């Protein structure tokens, strides 16, 4: 069940990071948190001060249940850039990435993980969950296509 919550946790973390980057009011950000994606330490993100986003992402990577998705995302990103992992590279990349692009890529990693897990269950549970995950992937694809008509940056 916890893995199902990861989708909502990803959305919450991305929303809070973007709100923090845009210096939105803390109370407003905390009101937007989806209860299904709440976890211990999530409020640390909105109380982060300063301009060092590498530290913020370190907080997310180390202390959150969805840190493994951020870690995999960073590894994939740096591998695609053919670079060594440095704090400067990570900070520069996260300063430039749109929150929607980040959300899409993290949710893709979640979908792939859930798909693999559900295939191992077998039986009726596997059939239903795999179909639901395929539907979710199709909805995400439609969302990307729709929004990329106005924003070619989202073609992922």
Protein Blocks (a to p, Z undefined) as FASTA:
>chain_A
ZZmmmmmmmmmmmmmmmmmmnopafklmmmmpcfklgcehklmmmmpgcjblklmmmmmm
mmpmklmmmmmmmmmmmmmnopacdfklmmmmmmmpcfklmmmmmmmmmmmmmmmmmmmn
gpjllmmmmmmmmmmmmmmmmmmmmmmmmmmklmZZ
